[in-house]
């Protein structure tokens, strides 16, 4: 067994400390059977984000199993206890951005995983067990004042490799729901057992269909494993898009609309802007979008600390409406007022059966129910947010000759009156609001029928844009992205 302490770290020298390498293990080749080696150590309270445990894997291995544990001592009230994440990189390397080396991640959700040529624990990538140096990655998320004692058991099983895994990504269309240019309902932040969700992929598809959605985006934390298997669960009436919730220590940013199998690295903080920009560019180059997720979430490491100028979307609504959502909305509105508009999006971030898929949801105007069209609509802000598929909404602006919709611009001079019209249904017991850069300009109650049409006349001289909200007892039932007046 190997022991790591603060003194050991200092004595190890700059090379090991700089690389954050832990004492490793080396296995000898054998004809069959299995072999287990164990590493133990202790992280001090002041520690870096990532550590790498080298594992020398010989020829003839058909499966790797890793089991880990760590102590959880009692801590004073208000003090964070121990939490440690885990993943693994293959012999291709573990340098930042090395997608070839990435073989899986489960964060703190699992205490063990296996990888073979034919299968892998959800969150991990099946494939050849090649000879060379693998690296188990440990991420001490929070460390108690007493430090964190950890144990890692690595088991190699020897013998012939199984049948190679064959990827089966989701189809690129869902013809039963494709209505041409239309409004499509989607949820772009969802989890399954491939990260820290409790639903299987099959159960998530069923929940999305029950919610009346046209499309979903799979956004597992820090792994691409689900994107290689959605084809087993796809139907012709639900488009499944790929994504990843890039879960850093400085906040989460779901990358949505990715090609199947694409992995985005997450081993940096907001204080490393060049690294963040590098991977945002990677997502954009692949045709995807970057979401600033739950910007004011109260969980440790969840609030968004990165630069907003790199985000394509801001998730102002995540799960149930709460003070965190109100803070996100106010911040987004402040960006909009200052001339920095980033389209708003709403997602359920559903992890468990208790979380309702599609509540909230984003309704986007797209030419087709295809990845490229949906990404274009979201990027342009041609979208509105709703608590469920029961809500229908139309919001337009007209000068009597021309009409603009959500996310669009109506080119009018300063003296031309513009009528904004909001029609909404499925929202009994609510109140509609029309707001511009000054604040609320019109409001009225929705009758018991749940349907209302509200109108307000504005002039570009005084109003730069207008957006709509539908509120119920301090919560949100629906909201839109703005309609702009005048030239850009």
N, C-alpha and C positions, 0 to 999 in steps of 0.2 A: 504494500500500500504506500501511496505517496501523500505527504502532508504539505499543504501550502499555508503559510502564515504571513503576516506583514513582514516579519523579520526575514522569512524565506524569500519573499518577493524582493526585498532590498538586496539581499545577498546574491540573488540570481543574476544581477547585473543588468545593464541597460538594454542589451539585446532582447532578452526574454521579456523584461518589463515592457519594452516598447511594443513588442509584438503581442503582448498579453497572452503568451503561451503558458499553459499549465504543464506540470510534469505529465508525460504521456505513458502509453503502454505499447508494447510490441508483441505480436503473436507470432509463433513459429508455425510453419506449414505442417499439416498433418493429414493423414489419409482419409479420415472421416470423423464422425462424432462432433462434439462441440467443446468449446473452451471459454471460460469466463475469467476476466481480469477486472480488478476493482481499483478505483482511484478515490481517495478521500482527501479532503482539504478544508480550509476555512477561509472565507472572505472577510476581511475587516470591514468596519462600517464605511470607511472612505475608500471607494473602489471605482474602477472604470465600468463602462457599460457592458463590454463583451470580453469573454475569455475563451480560449481555444485549447481543447484537450486533444493532442495528437494521438492517433490510433494507427499503428502500423499493421496493415492488413496484408496477409500473404496470398499466394495463389491458391485457388481451390475453394474459396468461401462462397457459399450460396445464400447466406442470410446474415444480416447484422441485427442484433437486438441490443437496445440501450434502455436501462432502467436507472432512474435517478431519484434522489430524495435529499431533503435538507431539513435542518431543525427549525422549529418555530417557537422560540422562547417567548414567554410572556413579556410584554413591553408596557411602559407607563401609558396612561391615557393620552391620546393625541400624538403618540409616537408610532411610526410605521414599523411593522414587523417584517419578517423575511418573506420574500417572494422571488422566485428565480425561473427564468425562461430557458428553453432548450431547443436545439435544432442540430443539423449536421450538414457538413460539406464533404464532398468526395475528393478523390486524389487530384482532380483538376485544379484545385486551389480554393482559397477562401478570401481572396482579396476583394475589396469593395467593388461591387458590380459584377463579380464573376458568376454569371448565370450558369455557366457550364458546370461549375462546382457545386451549386446549390442542390441539395437532395432532400430538404424538408425542414419544417418548423412546426412546433405545436405550442410555442409560448409556455405559459404555465398551466395549460388545460389538461395535459396528459403527464403521467409519470413514467411512461415507457413507449417505445415504438420499435417497429421492425421494418426492414427493407430487404427485398429480394428482387430477383430479375422479373418475377411474375406479379408480385403484389407488394403493397406497402400499407402501413397504418395511414388513415386519412390525414392529410397534411404533408405527407412524405411522398417521394417520387420513386416508383418502382423502376428498376433498371439493373444493368450489370453491376456486380460487386467486384470492381476492378482492384487489382493489386496496387498498393501504394499507401500514402499517408492520408487518412481521413481525419477530419477534425470535428469533434463534438463541440458545439458552441453553447456556452452557458452565459446567460444574461441576468446577473443579479439586479432585479428590478428595484427592489427596496431591501435594505439591510438593517436589521435591528442593531441597537447600540452594542449588544453582546457579540456582534458578528454573525456569520452564517456558516455553519458546518455542513458540508455537502458530501454526498457519496454518489459515485457513478459506477454502475456495473455494465461492462461491455461483454456481450457474448457473441462469438463467431461460430456459425455452424458450417461444417465442411461437407462437400459432396457436389454432385452435378447440379448445374443451374436448372431452374424450372423453365416452363414455356415463357418466352419473352412477353412482357406487357405490351398490349396494343392500344394506343390512345384512341379515344372515341369522343371527340369534342361535339358540342351542340351544333345542330344544323344552323345555317346562316339565314334561314327564313322560317316564318310560321304562316304559311299561306292561308290558313283558315281565319286568321285575324288581320291580314293585310288588306286595308281598305283604300289603298292609294293615298293621296294627300288627305290627311285626316289628323284628328287629335288622338294620341295614343297614351294609355295609362301605364305607368311603370313605377317600379320600386328599385332604386339603384344602390342600395346598401343593405346587404343580406348575408347571413352566415348559416353554415351547416356544420356537421361534424368534422368537416375538413379544417375547421379552426376551433373556435370556442362555442359553436352553436350546438343545440340539442336536436335539431331536426336533421333527418337524413335528406339527401338531395331529392329523393322521391317525395318525401313529405313536404318539402319546400315548394316543389312544383304544384302539388295538390292545393296547398294553401294559397298560392298565387292565383291559380285558376278560380278558386272559390271567392277570392277578393275581386274578381272581374278585371284582372290586369291583362294587358297585352304583352308586356315584356318585363323581365327582371334582369338585374345585374348581380352576379355572384361576386362577392367581395370578401374573400377569406383573409384573415390577418396574415400577411407576410408570406403567403405561399400560393403557388399556381396549381396545386394538385387537383382541385375540383375541375378546372377548365379542361382537363384531359379525360373527363369521365361523364360530362353532362349528356353526351349522346345516348347513354343508356336510359336516361330519364326524360328526354325531350318529347314533347307532343307537338302536333301541327297547329295548335291554337295558343301557344305561348312561346315568344322569342326569348331565348336565354343568351344574355351577353356575358362576356368574361370581364373580370376586374380583380383588383387586389386592394384591400385596405392596408395601405402602407403605414404600418404602426410603429412610429418612432418614439423616442423618449421625449420629444417636443411636440407631440400631437399626431393626429391621424389624418391622412389624406388619401381617400379612396381614388384609385386610378381606374376609370371605367372605360369600357369599349376597347379592351385589349385583345390582341390575337390570342388564340388558344395556346397555352404553354408559356406565355411571356411572364417573366418574373421581374419584379422591381425591388431593388435593394432598399433597406430601411435602417442601415447601421450608421446613422449620423444624427445630429441635432440641428436646431435652428441656428446655432452658432457656427455651423459649417455650411454657409450659403452656397458655396460653389458645388458641394456635393448634392445639395438639394436641387439646385438648378440643373445639374447634370441629369438627374433621373426624371425631373419634370420634362426636360427636352426629349428624353428617351420615350416617355409616354406620348408626347405630342407627335413625335416622328412616326410612331406606330398607329396614329389616328385616334388615340384616346384622349380623355379629358381628366383634369385634376380637380378634385373636390376638397375644399376646406371643410372637414367634417366636424360636427358638434363643437363649434369654436369655443364655447364657454362651458364645456362639460366639467363637472366638479371632480371626476375621478383623476387620480394622479397620472400625469403624462398624457391625458386625453385632450386637453384644450389646445387649440391650434396656435402655435407660436411662430409659424413661418411667415414669410412675406406674402401679402395678399396679391401682389402684382403678378405672381406666378400661378394663381388659382384661376381656373375657368368657371368654377361654380362655388357658391357658398351654401352649405347645408344649414339653413336657418331653422329648419323644423326637423327634429330627430325624435322619433317615438312620440310620447304624449307631450302636449304643450305644457311648458313649465317656465319658471323664472330663467332657466338657462336658454330656452328658446327666445324668450322676450329680450334677453341681453343680446343674443345673436341677431335678432331682427333689428334692434336699435343700432347695433354696430354696422350691419349691412346697409341700413337706411342712411347712416352717417356717411358711409363710403359713397352711396348714390348721390347724396346732397353735395358732396365735395367734387362730383364729376367723375368718380371712379366706380363705374357700374360693373358689377360681377353678377351674372344671373343667379337668382335664388333657386334652390332645389329643396325638396322635402322627401325624406325616406324613413322607413320604419326601423332600420337597423335591427331587424328582428333576429334574435338569438334563440329564443325558446318558444315552445307552444303557447306560452302566456303572452308573447308579443304578437300583435296582429299584423300579418304581412299586408302591405298596402295601406297602412295607417300610420303616417300619412303617405301620400303618393304624389308623383309629379306627372302632370298631363302635358304632353309636348306635341306641337304641330310639326309633322314630318311628311315628306313626300311619299315615303314607303315605310313599312315596318321592317327596316333593315338597319344594321349597325351604323352605317355611314350617314343615313338620313336622320336617325335619332340623335346622333352626336352633333350633327349640324343644327338641328332644332334646339337642343339644349345649349349649345355654345352661343347661339343667337338670342337666347332668352325668350324664345317663342313658347312659353310654358307658364302654367299656373299650378298651384299646390292645393290639395284637398285632403280632408280627413278620411274620406272613403270614396268608393266608386258610386255612391248614392248621390254625390254632389255633381251637378252640371253647371257650367259657367260660360258666359260669353262677355267679352269686354272689348269695346271698340271706341275709336275716336273718328269723327267726321267733320269736315268743313262744308258739307253739302255737295261737294263734288268728288272728293277723294276720301278714302277710309283707310285707317291703319289699325292693326291689331296688336296684341300683346307682343312686346319685344320689338315692335316696329316703330318707324318714325313718320310723322305726318308733316310734310314741308309746307308750312303756312307762314304768312307775314304776321307782324305783331298785332295788327288790328282786325284780323279775321276771327270771328267767333268759332269755337270748336266745341262740339257736343260730345261728351264722354257718356257712354251708355254701358251699364253693367246689368246683365240679366243672369240671375242665379236661381237654381232650384235644388230641392233636397236638403234645405237648411232651415227647418222651422225653429223658432225661438232664438233667432240670431239678429244681428244688426250689421248692415253693410256700411262701409266707410270708403270714401274716395279721398286720397291724400296726394299732395304735391310736395315740392321741396320745402314749403313753409310748414306743412302739417295737414291736419284734417280740414277738408273744405266742404264736404257734404256727408251726411249720415242719415239713415232712416231704418226703421224697424222692418223686419221681414214678417209678414202675416203668418197665421197658423198654417196656411197652405204650404209654407216653405218655399214659395216662389215670389220673386220681386224683380221689377225692372227699375233701376235708379238712373237718373240723368243729371248731369251738371255741365254747365257751359263755362268755358275758360278761354283766355287769350294768351298767346305766346308771350306777350309783353310781361305778363305776371307769372306765367306757369311754364316750366321747362319740361315737366313730365308729370304723369298721374299714374298712380297704382291703386289697386283695390284690395280691401280686406273684408272678410266676413267673420265676425266674432260672436262667440257664445259664452257669456258669463266669465269673461276674462281669458278664455281660451280661443284658439283659432279654429275655424271651420274650413276656411279657404282663403287664399291670397294669390295675387298675381305679380308677375314682373311688370315693369312700367311700360307705358306708351309714351314716346317722346314727341315733342313739338319742335319744329324748325329744323334748320340744317345742322349737321353734326358740329 
